[in-house]
């Protein structure tokens, strides 16, 4: 008996490659369960066809040669089990998913995958303020600038401001406490977004600086310092 391989068949010989790629494109916009229901297919069949489509996309994309990368982690199950995702921000696509956690060693694995020559091409790395990502990038691609995402900078700014607010509240007594008490969210808000009592509260905090309330600029410097961050 002689078997002949037909290039137009999918890995699953009951379907053509054209149909497999159609399923893959549909899975880009819908869940596997919805695509299976739409085409009257088993969930596992759709998953297998989608994986063939994705393998073909990776093959066509070729080896990544990024200049600007984005680094983040995703949780794959309960219990703080993480994997690292690195994206080429110029081409707007993921280029690496791996590691065993979000440690410096796992981040080093990405740079090992990229190779020394392509690491030297990197010009910018966008990430949160997680120290292992920062240390690995500075070690493996020291020429690349680091850009922290705004969300984490503002979070640390907010935490620092609230910490100082509590410290100042503890040093005051009696009538002076009214300048700080209950103003947490008013102090964190942009002045243009404040209305009514909240706007008046911020006005009171301006007066409170005469009683020792610190300038927000001090808190911005503390919150933006990655050495004080934990992720």
N, C-alpha and C positions, 0 to 999 in steps of 0.2 A: 504494500500500500504506500502510495506517495502523497505527502501533504504539501500543499502549495500555500504560501503566505500571501494574503491579499492586503496591499497597503492601505486600502480604503476602509478596512475593518477596524473597529475600536479594539481595545484590549479585551473587552467582553465581545466575543464574536457574534452575539445576537444583535449588535448595533454597529452602525457605521461611525467613522470618525467625525463625519459632518454632524451627525446627530449628537455625538458626545460633546462636540464643541458648542453646539446649540444649548445643550443642558448646562454646560459650564458658564456660558454667557448669561443664562437665566439666573444661575446661582449668584451672580454678582449683584443682583438686585432683589432677590427673594430668598427666603430660607429654603433649606433642603427639603423640609417637610412640605412646604407649599408647592415647590417644583414637582415633587413626587406626586402630590395629589393632582396637580394640573395635567400631568402626562400619564397618569394611571400606572406609575412605576413604584417599585419597592424603594424604601428609604435608602437601603444599602446600595442598590443599583445606581441611584442618583449620586450618592457619595463617591462611588468608584468612577463614574463618568466625569464628575467634577474634578477629581484628582488627576485624571488623565489630561483634562483641559489645562489645569494649573501647571503640570509638568511641561506641557508644550509651551506655555507662556514663559516659563523660566528659561527654557531652552532658547527661545527666540530672543529673549532679552539680552542674553550673553553675560559675560562677566561684568559685575558692577565696577565702575570707576568713578565713585562719587567725589564731589568737591565740598558739598554741604550735606551733613548728615543730621538726622534727628534721632535721639536715643530715648527710649522709654521702656517701662516694664509692664507686663500684664500678668494678672493672676489666672492660673489655669485650673485651680481647684481651691477648696477651702483649706485653711491652715497656713496661709501666707506662703504658698508655693508659686514662685514667679519664674518667668522667662523674659529674656531681653529681646526687644524688637528694635532694629535699626533701619531707618528709611533714608533713601536718597531724596532729599527735599527738592532738588532741581527737577528730577524726573517724576516726583510724587508717587513713589512706589517703595514698598518694603524690599530690602535686599538681604536681610538676615534675621533669623529667629532661632534663638538657642540659648546655651548656657544651662546651668543647673539651678541657678538662683539669680539674684541681682548683685552678686559680689564683684569685687575687682577682678578676681580670677575669671569669672564668666565673661566680663567685658573684655578681658584680654583675649578670650577665645575669638571674639569678632575680629579683632585686629590681626590675629593669626590667620583667620580665614581670608582677610583682605590682602595680606602680604605687605612686606616692608615697602616695596616700590609704590603700591597704590596708597598706602598710609601717608606717604609723603605728598600726595596730591591733595589731601584734605586741607581745606582752608577755614572751615567753620563747623562747629559741633553745637547743636541746640539740645539742651537737656534740662532736667530739673536740678535741684541743688543736692542731689544724692552724691556723697563723697566718693564712693567706689567708682562711679562713672567718671567723675572729674579726675581722679588720680590716674585711672587707666588711660584716659585720653591724653593727659599731660605727659604721661610716660611713653606712650606708643606713637603719638602724633603731636609732639610739642610745638610744632609750627602752627597748629590749628587754633583759631580764636574760639573762646567759649562764650556762648550766649545762654543765660538762664531764662527759662520761660517766665512770663509776667505773673502767672498764677501763683507760683511758689514764692516769688519776691514779695508780692502783696500779702501773702499769708504770713510770712515771717515779719513783715512790717506791722501787720495787725496784731500779731502775738506780742511783739516788742512794745507796741504802744499800750496794749492792755496791761502788760506786766508793769510798766512804769506808772500807769494810772492807778493800779492797786497799791503800789509802793507809796505813791504820793498821798493816796487816801489814808493810808495807815499813819502817815506823819502828821495829819491834820486832825483837828477836833472841833466840835461844836459847829458854829455857823459856817466856818470855812469849808466844811465837807460838801456843802451844797454845790460848790463849783465843779466837783468831780463825780459825785454820786449819781448813778443812773445815766451816765453820758457815754457808755461804751460804744454803742452803735452810732451815736451822733458824731463822735470823734473819728470814727472809721469812715464816715460818709463824705462824699464830695459836697462842698458848700452849696453848689448849685442845685443839689438834689434834696436839700433840707427845707422843711416847711414848718411853720408854726412854732410849737414848743421846742422842737429839735433845733431850729435855727437860733432860738433864744438861748438854748443850752450851750451852744458853741460860743455864742457871744459872752456868756458867763465864764467859759473856760479861758477866753482871752483875758478877762479881768483876773482870772485865777493865777496867771503867770506872775503877777505881782506878789503872789503868795508862795512862789517856788515851783509852779507847774512847769515842766521842761519843754523846750522847743521840739516840735515833731521832727526836725532835721536830725536830731540826735538819734531818734528811734529809727529813722530811715537808714542811717549808716549801720546801726546794729543789725537790723533785719536783713540788709543786703549783703552781709558778710557771710560767705559760704562756710567759713570755718566754724561758725556757730550753728550750722544747720545739720539736720539728721535725715533729710529727705522730704 
